[in-house]
Amino acid sequence: MKSNKGNCHLCGEFKELTFEHIPPKAAFNDTPILIQKHEHLFDKKSYVYGKSIRSNNGSGSYCFCKTCNNNTGTWYARDFSEFVAQADNHFNGVEKINRANLIEFHFKPLNVLKQILTMFLAIDHSNFLKKDKELVNFILEKDNNSLPDKYQVYLYNTISKHKRLYGIQWNNFNGTMNTHSEITFNPFGYFLTVDSPPPIDTMTNITDFKKFQFNEIKKYIIPLTYLKTDNMYIGQYD
């Protein structure tokens, strides 16, 4: 059997890595998926350019050790998946998805935010996020509310056959250098900024979810902008 040893994207220890579903398996990530990496999309000299690879496990990668995978899965994944299911139920019950939507959620804000950040750590192969101990501790300590202000997390609605799992990237939106990461998986898009503005100002900033307690339940109406993500570029929408 192939060994998947490496440095865990959370604790940083060199261990056998387990498969992390991104997003969690219960959040509609339980079927095979076709994946295109950088060389499939952009490297015209590569023999795999324009092709894709099949992941029978769904979207994800070997990035967390067993302990970190189990802990984050137990603490956050179920509550996050219920949050996603509420949005999915809403959109399945409407005839048309509007550009601007108001959805009522009954959920655990801190748990949801920590799962989203767990996903961003999972897809970051640059080690940029893992090096920030304050960020890592915010995730690995379930009662921790101390997320540094430089991290802002945004949410939007999307229904697209194309998914995005873009780890930390540096780009030049609007004439300024920005640090961004993005994940899309129906019915949501998740956008992380680091000391940077978001690409558009209609995304919903959910960073204040950090102010709640672990397992604290709230009922909120959240505004969500619908964005099409059919192209391949981070922060760009059709």
trRosetta pair geometry for C-beta under 8 A, 3 or more apart (Angstrom, degrees):
i j d omega theta_ij theta_ji phi_ij phi_ji
3 16 7.1 -96 -161 -118 83 91
4 16 6.3 75 72 -165 76 68
4 17 4.6 -98 130 59 102 90
4 18 7.7 129 91 -74 136 22
4 62 4.2 -87 -177 -177 136 159
5 14 6.7 40 173 175 99 83
5 15 6.8 -136 -140 125 78 21
5 16 5.4 -49 -90 -93 73 50
5 17 6.6 147 -121 -3 19 85
6 14 6.9 -94 163 -139 17 70
6 15 7.9 -32 63 59 40 47
6 17 5.2 -13 44 -28 95 133
6 62 7.2 108 29 123 127 103
6 63 8.0 -50 86 -123 129 39
7 12 5.7 -12 -176 -163 106 48
7 13 7.0 170 -143 88 65 18
7 14 5.4 -39 -85 -86 66 66
7 130 7.9 100 132 163 116 162
8 11 4.8 22 85 48 136 83
8 12 6.1 -60 67 -14 82 12
8 13 5.4 15 18 52 115 68
8 14 7.9 -149 -6 -82 76 19
8 15 5.9 10 -41 37 108 109
8 17 6.6 169 -93 -103 67 92
8 63 7.4 89 -151 152 51 52
8 64 5.5 50 -151 -145 95 44
8 65 4.1 -52 -84 -17 133 96
8 68 5.6 129 -177 13 137 146
9 63 4.5 -1 -8 168 129 100
9 64 6.0 -66 39 -76 92 68
9 121 5.0 145 138 153 111 89
9 122 5.8 139 77 -107 156 36
9 124 6.6 133 -157 63 123 84
9 129 7.9 30 179 80 97 106
9 130 5.5 -118 -166 -81 57 125
10 64 5.8 28 4 -123 113 97
10 65 7.7 -113 50 25 100 88
10 68 4.3 158 57 -152 139 149
10 72 7.5 -160 -78 -38 161 134
10 118 7.6 -7 -85 -135 124 81
10 121 5.9 68 -81 143 75 148
10 130 7.2 -125 -94 -122 17 95
10 136 6.0 140 -166 -146 63 97
10 139 6.4 -110 -137 98 114 132
10 140 6.1 135 170 -68 116 110
11 65 6.4 -44 38 25 122 127
11 67 7.3 18 -18 81 149 115
11 68 5.5 -148 -14 -62 103 127
11 136 7.5 134 -91 -177 32 127
11 140 6.9 102 -79 -100 79 147
12 130 6.1 136 -83 172 93 116
12 136 7.7 -12 -28 -133 105 160
13 65 6.3 -3 71 -39 103 152
15 65 4.1 39 76 -112 140 120
15 66 7.5 -111 141 10 134 80
16 65 7.0 92 72 -133 53 77
16 66 7.1 18 86 -25 95 103
17 62 4.2 103 112 167 118 93
17 63 6.2 83 -168 -19 131 6
17 64 6.5 116 -152 62 85 25
17 65 6.2 -74 -106 -82 55 47
18 62 6.7 -169 102 -137 12 77
18 64 6.1 -40 56 82 87 77
18 65 6.9 68 6 -177 94 20
18 66 5.1 95 -29 -86 134 63
18 69 4.7 -78 71 -7 128 165
19 57 5.8 -62 173 169 152 162
19 60 5.7 82 175 119 87 129
19 61 7.2 -145 -141 130 66 13
19 62 5.6 -46 -87 -83 57 70
20 60 5.2 -163 93 -164 51 112
20 61 6.4 -13 53 63 89 55
20 62 7.4 132 8 -116 80 22
20 63 5.3 -63 22 48 129 97
20 64 4.9 79 -59 14 130 112
20 69 5.8 -137 -88 -117 93 106
20 122 5.0 -129 104 -134 145 134
21 24 5.3 79 90 -143 115 29
21 25 4.4 156 -13 -53 175 72
21 29 5.1 142 178 108 115 130
21 57 7.2 -134 -90 148 87 99
21 58 5.6 17 -131 91 104 126
21 59 6.8 79 -162 79 68 64
21 60 4.3 -80 -113 -68 32 141
22 29 7.4 -164 77 -160 25 165
22 59 5.5 -92 74 127 72 94
22 60 4.6 140 10 -103 79 66
22 61 6.9 -8 3 12 128 81
22 119 5.2 128 -142 -143 94 93
22 122 5.2 -167 -84 102 129 143
22 123 6.2 132 -173 -55 164 102
22 165 6.3 85 115 -123 130 130
22 183 7.0 -107 165 -137 104 135
22 185 7.9 177 135 -36 61 148
23 27 4.2 -48 114 76 125 140
23 28 7.9 38 69 55 116 73
23 29 5.3 172 67 -24 70 142
23 59 7.4 35 17 81 50 119
23 80 7.2 -142 -171 135 117 127
23 81 7.8 153 142 -88 116 77
23 84 7.1 131 128 -69 159 157
23 115 7.8 56 -151 152 96 112
23 119 6.1 -28 -103 -100 67 141
23 183 7.4 116 -57 155 88 135
23 185 5.2 -154 -1 66 109 152
24 27 4.8 90 64 3 81 105
24 29 6.5 150 96 41 29 124
24 73 7.1 133 -120 -126 118 81
24 77 4.0 130 -97 -158 150 106
24 78 7.9 -124 146 -62 167 34
24 80 6.2 122 8 82 130 119
24 81 5.3 -84 80 -64 129 110
24 115 7.1 -43 -27 -166 118 128
25 29 5.4 -107 -118 81 34 87
25 30 5.1 74 -174 -82 85 87
25 58 6.4 137 -115 45 77 161
26 29 7.9 -2 37 39 24 82
26 30 7.5 45 -85 -51 27 119
26 77 6.8 110 33 151 115 100
26 78 6.8 20 59 -113 159 55
26 81 3.8 14 102 -141 108 161
27 77 7.9 -120 -22 -171 108 80
27 80 6.5 -43 -66 121 134 94
27 81 4.4 -129 -64 -114 80 79
27 84 4.4 63 -141 48 101 163
27 85 7.7 -122 -121 -44 63 76
27 185 7.2 78 124 114 113 130
28 84 7.0 -133 7 138 104 132
28 88 7.0 140 -41 -85 140 154
28 185 7.4 167 81 154 103 105
28 186 6.9 -66 101 85 149 86
29 33 8.0 -31 -153 -33 78 139
29 58 4.4 110 162 172 78 137
29 59 5.4 -82 -150 41 118 94
29 60 7.3 104 156 -40 134 104
29 185 6.6 -8 -76 -175 110 147
30 58 5.8 -36 -94 -69 15 142
31 58 6.2 85 52 -92 32 91
32 54 6.0 6 -179 -175 117 99
32 55 6.5 170 -153 88 67 50
32 56 4.8 -29 -101 -121 103 47
32 57 7.8 63 -104 20 60 23
32 58 7.0 -103 -96 -71 21 47
33 54 7.5 159 83 -152 34 56
33 55 5.3 -12 60 59 82 99
33 58 5.7 62 -5 -149 115 40
33 59 5.2 -10 48 -57 162 78
33 163 7.4 -9 -169 18 138 142
34 52 4.3 45 175 138 104 144
34 53 7.2 150 -157 74 62 30
34 54 5.7 -34 -100 -96 66 64
34 55 7.8 170 -95 17 17 76
35 40 8.0 142 125 18 60 159
35 52 6.1 149 68 -170 34 93
35 53 5.2 -30 63 66 92 83
35 54 7.5 160 15 -98 82 14
35 55 5.5 47 -16 -14 123 113
35 59 7.4 137 -84 -115 110 75
36 40 3.8 -133 -156 100 82 138
36 41 5.3 100 146 -53 117 94
36 51 7.7 164 -112 97 92 40
36 52 4.8 -63 -69 -106 82 89
36 53 7.8 148 -83 18 38 72
36 232 7.9 -61 95 -126 133 123
37 40 5.3 98 49 9 56 104
37 41 7.3 -137 104 1 27 97
37 53 7.6 7 -8 17 101 117
38 41 6.2 -75 -148 45 27 100
38 42 5.6 -40 -176 35 69 114
38 43 6.6 64 132 -20 79 106
39 42 7.3 -72 -106 55 19 73
39 43 4.3 -31 -137 34 62 133
39 46 4.3 133 -176 -99 102 175
39 48 5.6 57 121 70 109 111
39 49 6.8 -97 160 -76 67 66
40 43 7.9 30 -7 39 17 91
40 46 7.6 -86 -71 94 33 139
40 48 5.5 -59 -89 131 73 99
40 49 6.5 155 -146 -125 31 31
40 50 6.8 -138 -172 17 69 13
40 51 5.7 -105 -132 68 100 58
40 52 5.9 80 -159 -90 151 52
40 53 7.6 -129 -66 -8 144 85
41 49 7.9 -106 28 -143 8 69
41 232 5.5 171 -155 -174 134 151
43 46 4.0 59 108 -12 115 117
43 49 5.7 -131 88 -84 65 104
44 49 5.3 89 -125 -140 33 163
45 49 7.3 113 44 -37 22 138
46 49 4.7 129 68 -43 86 88
48 51 4.8 -95 -168 51 67 119
48 53 8.0 -5 -163 -48 135 96
55 58 6.4 -58 117 68 109 13
55 59 6.7 109 80 -89 145 33
55 60 7.3 171 165 43 148 69
57 60 6.2 -76 113 50 114 116
59 163 6.4 -83 -95 122 150 165
59 165 6.7 174 -174 -51 119 140
59 185 6.7 -146 51 -101 158 132
60 122 7.5 -48 -148 162 74 139
61 122 6.7 149 52 166 99 96
61 123 7.3 115 21 -100 131 60
63 121 7.9 156 144 123 129 75
63 122 4.7 122 85 -152 151 71
63 123 7.8 -72 -81 -64 169 30
64 68 4.4 -125 -170 91 107 112
64 69 4.2 140 104 -63 124 86
64 72 7.3 -88 -149 26 163 131
64 122 6.7 -47 -37 -106 105 93
65 68 5.1 84 55 16 79 101
65 69 6.7 -149 90 -7 35 94
66 69 5.7 -60 -143 40 27 112
66 70 6.0 24 161 -18 66 110
67 70 6.0 -59 -146 38 25 106
67 71 6.2 21 159 -17 63 110
68 71 5.8 -55 -141 38 29 109
68 72 6.2 18 166 -8 66 109
68 140 7.1 -55 -123 -105 94 101
69 72 6.5 -62 -144 42 22 100
69 73 6.0 22 158 -19 60 117
70 73 5.7 -62 -144 40 25 113
70 74 6.1 22 160 -17 65 110
71 74 6.0 -60 -147 38 26 106
71 75 6.0 10 162 -8 65 115
71 140 7.1 43 112 -141 147 67
71 142 7.9 -136 171 -54 101 109
72 75 6.0 -60 -135 45 29 103
72 76 5.5 -32 -174 33 68 115
72 77 6.7 83 132 -38 72 97
72 114 7.5 -147 -141 139 92 102
72 115 7.1 133 176 -109 98 67
72 118 4.8 136 -164 -130 144 151
72 139 6.8 -3 -101 171 115 104
73 76 7.4 -72 -110 54 11 73
73 77 4.5 -13 -144 1 54 139
73 78 8.0 72 170 -27 61 79
74 77 7.5 31 -16 25 15 100
74 78 7.9 0 -153 -4 28 111
75 111 6.8 -153 149 -132 74 95
75 114 7.1 -46 119 104 116 141
75 142 4.8 -135 -144 -107 142 126
75 214 7.5 -49 -166 -156 107 120
76 79 6.2 -79 -160 47 40 104
76 80 5.7 36 156 -23 80 115
76 111 4.9 -180 -123 -172 69 78
76 112 7.5 159 -162 -80 93 19
76 114 4.9 -125 -101 91 141 102
76 115 3.8 178 151 -65 120 93
76 118 6.4 149 77 -4 153 145
76 142 7.9 -159 -49 -124 92 98
77 80 5.7 -59 -146 39 29 113
77 81 6.2 29 158 -21 66 108
77 115 5.9 141 -86 -122 44 127
78 81 5.7 -56 -148 35 30 111
78 82 6.5 30 153 -19 64 104
79 82 5.7 -50 -149 34 34 112
79 83 6.6 40 149 -22 63 103
79 107 6.8 116 177 -165 92 83
79 108 4.5 -41 -167 44 143 122
79 111 4.0 24 80 119 150 140
79 112 6.2 -109 123 -61 101 71
79 115 7.3 -175 73 -24 87 138
79 215 8.0 -144 -75 -109 152 57
80 83 5.5 -54 -154 32 34 116
80 84 6.5 33 150 -17 67 104
80 111 6.7 -135 -47 133 76 88
80 112 5.2 134 -101 -123 72 63
80 115 3.7 -85 -58 74 146 165
80 116 7.2 171 -126 -45 129 70
81 84 5.5 -49 -148 36 35 113
81 85 6.3 40 151 -23 65 104
82 85 5.5 -50 -145 34 34 115
82 86 6.7 40 153 -24 63 99
82 107 6.7 170 102 -116 101 91
83 86 5.9 -51 -156 27 30 112
83 87 7.1 26 149 -12 61 103
83 105 6.3 29 -140 -156 81 131
83 107 4.6 61 -95 -128 96 143
83 108 7.9 -106 -57 42 115 66
83 112 4.9 58 -33 -108 166 127
84 87 5.9 -58 -157 37 36 109
84 88 6.2 35 149 -20 69 108
84 187 6.9 150 -164 35 79 88
84 188 6.6 -100 -118 -3 90 123
85 88 5.4 -54 -144 38 35 114
85 89 6.2 39 155 -22 67 103
86 89 5.8 -51 -147 34 30 112
86 90 6.6 34 152 -22 61 104
86 103 7.4 131 132 162 98 119
86 105 5.4 115 110 -122 152 79
86 106 7.2 175 -107 37 153 69
86 107 7.0 -118 12 -61 152 114
87 90 5.6 -53 -153 32 34 114
87 91 6.5 21 157 -10 67 107
87 103 6.1 48 -112 162 74 165
87 105 7.6 -11 -58 -88 80 110
87 157 7.2 -162 -172 -110 126 101
87 187 4.8 -157 125 74 114 131
87 188 6.5 64 93 -55 167 99
87 224 7.8 73 -133 -36 120 170
88 91 6.2 -60 -146 41 30 102
88 92 6.1 30 156 -19 66 111
88 186 7.7 84 -101 142 99 87
88 187 5.2 176 -83 -13 67 128
89 92 5.8 -58 -143 39 28 111
89 93 6.4 21 158 -17 62 114
90 93 6.0 -74 -158 38 26 107
90 94 6.9 11 156 -16 65 110
90 101 7.9 119 136 171 131 131
90 103 5.0 7 -139 -129 176 115
91 94 6.1 -59 -144 33 37 105
91 97 6.0 12 -142 -91 103 111
91 157 7.4 159 -77 -161 135 129
91 159 7.1 178 168 -67 150 127
91 187 5.5 170 11 -131 150 149
94 97 6.6 112 91 -77 126 54
97 101 6.9 -40 -162 -66 75 134
97 157 7.1 -152 -169 132 126 135
97 159 6.6 161 -6 2 167 132
97 226 5.4 126 145 -101 111 152
98 101 5.4 147 61 -72 96 78
98 226 6.6 165 97 -2 40 132
99 225 6.7 -11 163 -152 67 74
99 226 5.4 -118 -134 45 32 102
100 202 7.9 -102 -94 -170 94 121
100 223 6.6 -16 -170 -167 93 102
100 224 7.7 149 -159 80 47 43
100 225 6.0 -25 -102 -103 63 65
100 226 7.5 -118 -56 6 23 85
101 157 6.0 13 35 1 137 156
101 223 7.1 146 80 -158 48 53
101 224 4.7 -25 67 65 100 91
101 225 7.6 173 21 -86 80 17
101 226 6.5 77 -13 -41 114 97
102 221 5.4 12 -179 177 99 111
102 222 7.5 161 -152 76 53 34
102 223 5.6 -27 -97 -98 71 65
102 224 7.7 167 -86 19 24 75
103 221 6.9 162 80 -153 29 63
103 222 5.7 -26 65 59 84 84
103 224 6.1 2 9 5 114 122
104 219 6.8 10 -176 -177 98 90
104 220 7.3 -178 -145 98 58 31
104 221 4.9 -34 -90 -93 71 75
104 222 7.9 144 -103 12 22 71
105 219 7.1 -175 92 -144 48 49
105 220 5.8 -9 57 62 91 76
105 221 7.8 152 14 -99 70 26
105 222 5.9 8 3 0 119 117
106 217 6.9 18 175 -179 77 105
106 218 7.7 -160 -145 97 46 36
106 219 4.8 -10 -102 -100 75 87
107 111 8.0 -136 164 62 86 105
107 112 6.0 29 155 -42 127 136
107 217 7.1 -174 106 -144 15 70
107 218 6.8 -27 67 61 60 73
107 220 7.8 -64 40 31 96 95
108 111 4.0 25 111 26 119 121
108 112 6.2 152 85 -21 66 88
108 212 7.6 -172 -174 118 60 140
108 214 7.9 29 178 -172 123 40
108 215 5.8 -42 -136 -135 138 27
108 216 6.3 127 -141 68 80 45
108 217 5.7 -49 -81 -92 74 59
108 218 7.5 117 -111 16 29 78
109 112 5.8 -63 -149 36 28 110
109 113 6.3 24 160 -17 67 107
109 206 7.7 -153 -156 -178 98 102
109 209 3.7 -149 168 -144 101 93
109 212 4.6 100 66 20 114 148
109 216 7.2 -30 36 83 89 96
109 218 5.6 2 -23 31 110 128
109 220 7.8 49 -73 4 117 138
110 113 5.8 -56 -148 37 32 110
110 114 6.3 28 157 -18 66 108
110 145 7.3 -64 -123 -104 131 83
110 209 5.8 174 -79 154 40 85
110 210 6.5 85 -117 -125 84 31
110 211 8.0 -136 -77 58 101 31
110 212 4.5 -141 -35 80 102 94
110 213 6.5 -121 0 101 151 14
110 214 5.6 -98 97 -89 138 45
110 215 7.9 -43 61 -2 113 31
110 216 6.5 65 10 38 115 98
111 114 6.0 -58 -147 37 28 108
111 115 6.6 28 155 -19 63 105
111 214 6.7 90 -65 -148 86 64
111 215 6.7 66 -48 -74 126 42
112 115 5.9 -57 -153 34 30 109
112 116 6.6 30 152 -19 65 105
112 206 7.9 -65 109 156 116 140
112 209 6.3 -85 70 -170 98 155
113 116 5.7 -55 -152 34 33 112
113 117 6.4 27 154 -12 67 106
113 147 7.9 -85 145 -44 131 159
113 153 6.3 145 -144 60 91 158
113 206 6.4 -161 -93 128 100 105
113 207 7.5 101 -137 -132 133 33
113 209 3.9 166 -44 94 131 129
113 210 5.9 -116 114 -65 162 67
114 117 5.8 -54 -146 41 34 108
114 118 6.2 46 150 -27 64 103
114 138 7.2 -154 -114 138 95 84
114 139 5.5 146 -161 -122 94 68
114 142 7.4 80 178 -131 175 62
115 118 5.3 -48 -148 31 34 119
115 119 6.7 39 152 -21 63 100
116 119 5.7 -52 -158 31 33 113
116 120 6.8 31 147 -16 64 102
116 153 5.9 101 113 -163 138 143
116 183 7.9 -169 -156 50 79 135
116 190 5.3 -164 -153 -146 112 145
116 206 8.0 78 26 85 165 130
117 120 5.4 -48 -148 35 41 112
117 121 6.5 44 151 -19 67 99
117 135 7.2 -145 -179 -172 130 96
117 138 7.1 -26 113 102 162 117
117 139 5.7 -141 103 -81 115 114
117 147 7.7 -137 -78 -121 161 129
117 151 7.6 48 -115 165 121 145
117 153 6.9 -86 -67 -80 88 141
117 192 7.6 108 -110 -101 69 131
118 121 5.7 -53 -152 35 33 111
118 122 6.4 39 148 -27 64 105
118 139 5.6 139 -79 -148 81 131
119 122 5.4 -50 -149 29 34 118
119 123 6.7 15 160 -7 66 105
119 183 5.7 -17 137 -43 128 171
119 190 7.0 72 83 76 136 158
120 123 6.4 -62 -146 42 31 97
120 124 6.3 36 155 -32 65 111
120 129 6.5 161 128 -98 97 170
120 167 7.9 123 -167 -129 63 60
120 181 5.2 104 -145 107 105 144
120 183 7.0 -124 -80 -21 70 123
120 190 7.5 -124 -60 125 101 124
120 192 5.0 63 -118 -32 151 155
121 124 5.8 -59 -145 27 31 114
121 129 5.4 -137 -106 111 70 135
121 130 6.5 103 -152 -74 97 77
121 135 7.8 165 -80 137 113 114
121 136 7.5 107 -116 -102 144 74
121 139 6.8 -69 -15 -20 150 171
123 165 5.0 -148 -123 175 143 94
123 166 7.2 73 143 81 137 15
123 167 4.5 -155 132 -77 83 83
123 181 7.0 147 86 -171 115 121
123 183 6.8 163 2 -81 155 109
124 127 7.1 159 135 -52 100 15
124 128 6.0 -107 -175 47 126 86
124 129 4.6 83 73 20 173 118
124 130 6.7 -177 97 -23 121 90
124 167 4.4 142 -105 -152 45 108
124 168 5.2 45 -129 -11 104 99
124 181 6.7 -46 -79 -111 99 149
125 167 5.6 -126 16 -45 73 175
126 129 7.9 88 69 3 90 75
126 167 6.2 159 -3 138 97 127
126 168 5.1 -90 36 59 136 116
127 130 4.9 -65 -151 48 62 115
127 131 5.8 71 151 -36 86 99
128 131 6.5 -61 -163 22 22 111
128 132 8.0 14 147 -16 55 103
128 168 4.5 -61 48 48 142 171
128 179 7.8 -153 160 -162 151 127
128 194 8.0 -132 144 -3 124 173
129 132 6.0 -59 -166 26 43 109
129 135 6.0 -99 -173 110 82 153
129 136 8.0 132 145 -61 77 82
129 168 6.4 178 -31 -48 97 129
129 181 8.0 -19 -50 -29 133 157
130 136 6.5 58 -150 -75 50 122
132 135 4.0 50 101 14 115 114
132 136 6.6 158 90 -13 62 86
132 148 7.3 -95 178 15 132 141
133 136 5.4 -54 -141 42 37 112
133 137 5.9 37 159 -20 69 107
134 137 5.9 -54 -143 39 26 109
134 138 6.5 37 152 -29 60 103
134 146 6.5 -91 -165 122 99 103
134 147 7.7 127 144 -138 98 32
134 148 5.1 77 112 -37 139 110
135 138 5.6 -49 -153 25 31 117
135 139 7.1 20 153 -9 62 103
135 147 7.1 53 -114 -139 63 74
135 148 6.6 -60 -64 18 81 108
135 151 6.5 112 -105 -42 113 153
136 139 6.1 -64 -160 39 34 104
136 140 5.9 10 157 -3 73 116
137 140 5.8 -63 -127 50 33 98
137 141 5.3 7 177 4 73 115
137 144 5.8 180 138 -129 83 172
137 146 7.6 -7 99 72 111 107
138 141 7.0 -57 -122 50 13 90
138 144 5.0 -141 -125 111 44 124
138 145 7.9 18 -136 -176 91 5
138 146 6.1 -132 -91 76 95 62
138 147 4.8 79 -134 -85 156 74
138 210 7.6 -30 -162 -134 126 119
140 144 8.0 31 67 12 54 140
141 144 3.8 76 89 -27 109 119
142 214 4.9 73 147 -119 91 150
143 213 7.3 -6 -141 -158 78 77
143 214 5.0 -84 -95 -6 58 131
145 210 5.6 123 -163 163 72 82
145 211 6.5 67 -164 -119 125 28
145 212 7.9 178 -115 60 115 30
145 213 7.7 -51 -69 -97 122 48
147 151 5.8 -91 169 67 104 122
147 207 7.2 -146 100 -166 139 92
147 210 4.5 -104 18 -121 125 154
148 151 5.7 87 76 6 81 98
149 152 8.0 16 176 -61 54 85
150 194 5.6 33 145 -162 100 65
150 195 4.6 -19 -154 -56 105 80
151 192 6.7 -25 -158 -162 88 98
151 193 7.5 151 -151 79 41 53
151 194 6.1 -11 -95 -103 64 71
151 207 7.1 160 112 -125 72 121
152 192 7.4 148 78 -156 50 49
152 193 4.8 -12 60 58 99 101
152 198 7.4 -104 106 -51 123 95
152 205 6.1 -38 -176 -140 107 108
152 207 4.9 -68 -138 -54 61 142
153 190 6.9 -19 -168 -168 95 92
153 191 7.3 147 -160 79 48 51
153 192 5.8 -16 -105 -101 70 71
153 205 7.3 112 77 -157 49 59
153 206 5.5 -56 99 67 98 86
153 207 5.1 138 33 -78 79 74
153 209 7.8 -52 69 31 128 116
154 190 7.3 145 79 -162 55 44
154 191 4.2 -20 63 63 106 102
154 192 7.7 -164 22 -70 78 27
154 193 7.2 44 -9 -8 112 103
154 198 5.2 47 -31 -98 161 143
154 203 3.8 39 175 142 131 130
154 204 6.3 139 -160 70 73 42
154 205 5.5 -40 -98 -93 78 52
154 206 6.9 136 -121 12 24 82
155 188 6.1 -41 -158 -157 92 114
155 189 7.3 141 -161 78 43 59
155 190 6.3 -13 -103 -105 65 63
155 191 7.7 -156 -63 23 24 81
155 203 6.8 144 57 -176 31 89
155 204 4.8 -36 63 69 86 101
155 206 5.1 38 -9 -17 118 129
155 222 7.4 -9 87 165 139 135
155 224 6.6 -62 122 -115 97 96
156 188 7.1 131 75 -160 42 63
156 189 4.6 -14 64 57 92 106
156 191 7.2 29 3 -7 105 115
156 202 7.6 69 -107 109 121 83
156 203 5.0 -76 -53 -121 110 81
156 204 6.7 151 -76 14 59 85
156 224 6.0 135 -148 -166 42 82
156 225 5.0 -39 -136 68 104 82
156 226 7.3 151 171 -104 95 16
156 227 5.0 22 142 10 143 117
157 187 5.9 -15 -148 157 83 90
157 188 6.5 -53 -108 -105 45 50
157 189 7.3 -29 46 12 3 87
157 224 4.3 80 -26 148 108 124
157 225 6.7 -171 29 87 86 32
157 226 4.8 -41 84 -96 106 64
157 227 7.2 135 72 18 53 68
158 184 5.4 -27 67 -154 148 119
158 186 6.5 -109 97 -97 73 65
158 187 7.0 164 61 -176 46 45
158 188 6.9 51 30 169 83 11
158 189 4.6 60 -3 -35 127 107
158 226 6.9 134 -89 -158 45 62
158 227 5.4 -43 -84 72 101 72
158 228 6.8 137 -140 -109 96 24
158 229 5.0 19 -160 -1 151 113
159 186 5.4 59 -121 -123 55 116
159 187 6.3 -10 -78 -128 80 76
159 226 7.8 -19 8 -151 90 107
160 163 7.5 162 93 -70 100 43
160 184 6.7 9 51 145 123 137
160 186 6.8 -175 38 -66 54 100
160 228 6.2 121 -81 -158 119 61
160 229 4.7 -136 11 59 165 83
160 230 5.5 -150 -146 -70 122 68
161 230 7.6 39 46 -114 79 88
162 184 7.8 38 110 89 68 131
162 229 6.1 -139 86 113 99 84
162 230 5.4 116 24 -132 130 45
162 231 7.9 161 89 29 160 11
162 232 7.5 -97 178 -85 144 63
163 184 5.4 -166 -151 87 57 82
163 185 5.4 26 -132 -89 117 70
163 229 8.0 40 -127 110 22 130
164 182 5.2 -11 124 115 131 104
164 183 6.3 -171 95 -139 79 23
164 184 4.3 57 32 19 93 102
164 189 7.4 32 45 -133 119 99
164 229 5.9 -98 -17 173 120 135
164 234 6.9 137 -169 -98 138 68
165 183 5.7 27 -110 -117 59 79
166 169 5.9 -34 164 -15 112 126
166 180 7.7 13 112 118 122 90
166 181 6.0 -171 102 -154 77 56
166 182 4.7 22 49 51 112 83
166 183 7.4 -152 33 -67 64 49
166 234 4.6 -137 110 -86 173 119
167 181 5.8 -30 -170 -127 27 111
168 179 6.4 -10 -160 -172 98 92
168 180 7.5 145 -146 79 51 32
168 181 5.1 -43 -81 -69 48 110
168 194 7.5 1 -130 3 110 139
169 179 7.7 162 81 -151 38 48
169 180 5.7 -29 64 69 86 81
169 181 6.8 136 12 -87 77 56
169 234 5.7 144 50 32 149 165
170 177 6.3 -2 -175 -170 100 97
170 178 7.0 162 -153 80 53 45
170 179 5.8 -22 -99 -97 73 66
170 180 7.9 142 -99 22 25 74
171 177 7.6 157 83 -149 31 52
171 178 5.5 -24 64 60 78 96
171 180 6.2 -28 21 24 114 121
171 234 6.8 -160 -39 82 150 117
171 235 6.9 -163 68 30 161 144
172 175 6.9 12 172 -119 89 15
172 176 7.1 170 -153 75 59 23
172 177 6.0 -28 -98 -93 70 56
172 178 7.4 166 -92 15 20 85
173 176 6.9 -27 77 58 62 74
173 178 5.4 -14 32 9 102 141
173 180 8.0 53 -5 -28 131 143
173 197 7.9 -124 93 77 123 95
173 199 5.4 -117 -137 -119 162 80
173 235 6.2 -79 -76 136 142 152
174 197 7.6 -23 45 68 146 128
176 196 7.7 169 116 -138 113 90
176 197 7.8 67 73 25 138 106
177 196 7.9 -97 117 -105 53 118
178 193 7.0 -52 -172 -141 107 97
178 196 3.8 106 -146 -154 85 142
178 197 7.0 -78 -112 49 126 63
178 199 8.0 154 107 -76 168 72
179 193 6.9 111 82 -165 69 55
179 194 3.9 -46 96 60 124 104
179 195 6.4 45 33 54 119 84
179 196 5.2 175 39 -16 65 135
180 191 7.0 -27 -160 -168 101 90
180 192 6.8 141 -161 82 50 63
180 193 5.9 -19 -103 -103 72 65
180 194 7.6 -151 -69 16 30 81
180 196 6.4 -94 -60 89 79 148
180 199 7.2 38 -114 -44 156 100
180 234 6.0 148 108 151 126 131
180 235 6.0 0 156 -51 166 126
181 191 7.6 157 83 -157 51 46
181 192 4.3 -4 57 56 97 113
181 234 7.9 -68 -139 -145 22 138
182 189 6.9 -8 -169 -176 99 99
182 190 7.0 159 -155 85 51 58
182 191 5.2 -6 -107 -108 86 72
182 192 7.3 -154 -70 24 43 73
182 234 5.0 162 19 -141 132 93
182 235 6.6 -161 -48 -49 146 65
183 189 7.2 167 91 -158 50 54
183 190 4.5 -1 60 55 96 105
184 188 7.3 -155 -142 108 57 50
184 189 4.3 -16 -104 -108 91 84
184 190 7.4 -174 -78 21 44 65
184 229 4.9 -131 -114 85 177 172
185 188 6.8 5 67 62 64 75
189 227 6.2 -52 18 63 151 117
189 229 6.2 148 -90 -49 133 143
191 198 5.8 77 121 -133 140 109
191 199 7.5 -112 -156 13 149 97
191 203 5.9 -46 40 -152 137 162
191 235 7.4 94 -134 -92 127 78
193 196 4.4 -130 -169 74 103 86
193 197 6.6 -81 -153 131 158 7
193 198 5.6 -111 -45 -75 137 62
197 201 7.8 -30 177 -83 115 85
198 201 6.7 140 70 -91 107 41
198 203 5.1 -112 161 40 163 134
198 205 7.9 -144 -27 -78 137 91
198 235 7.8 -178 179 -128 64 105
199 234 7.9 175 -49 137 146 71
199 235 3.4 149 -59 -164 154 108
199 236 7.3 -106 170 -61 155 45
200 203 6.2 114 80 -19 82 93
200 227 7.8 157 50 -101 145 137
200 235 7.8 159 -11 -169 82 81
200 237 7.2 -53 -10 19 146 128
202 225 4.3 82 138 -67 109 162
203 225 6.4 -96 -88 38 38 124
203 227 8.0 -20 -84 -26 86 142
204 222 6.2 87 174 179 163 97
204 223 5.7 166 -91 81 124 75
204 224 5.9 -64 -12 -97 137 55
204 225 7.1 170 -28 4 87 86
205 208 7.4 73 124 -5 92 92
206 209 5.2 16 161 -19 87 116
206 222 7.7 11 -94 -140 110 131
207 210 6.3 -20 169 -2 62 112
208 211 5.5 -19 -177 2 70 117
209 212 6.2 -45 -173 17 54 112
212 216 4.6 -141 173 68 106 132
212 218 6.6 -102 -111 -25 149 130
213 216 4.1 97 60 -34 83 124
227 237 4.3 -63 -172 -137 105 149
228 237 5.6 122 61 -174 61 85
228 238 4.0 -58 93 59 124 96
229 237 6.2 -46 -83 -115 59 80
229 238 7.6 -156 -65 10 12 93
230 238 5.3 -11 39 -6 102 143
231 236 5.8 -49 80 104 130 111
231 237 7.8 -171 33 -116 106 19
231 238 6.0 137 -14 -53 101 99
233 236 4.2 20 88 29 110 129
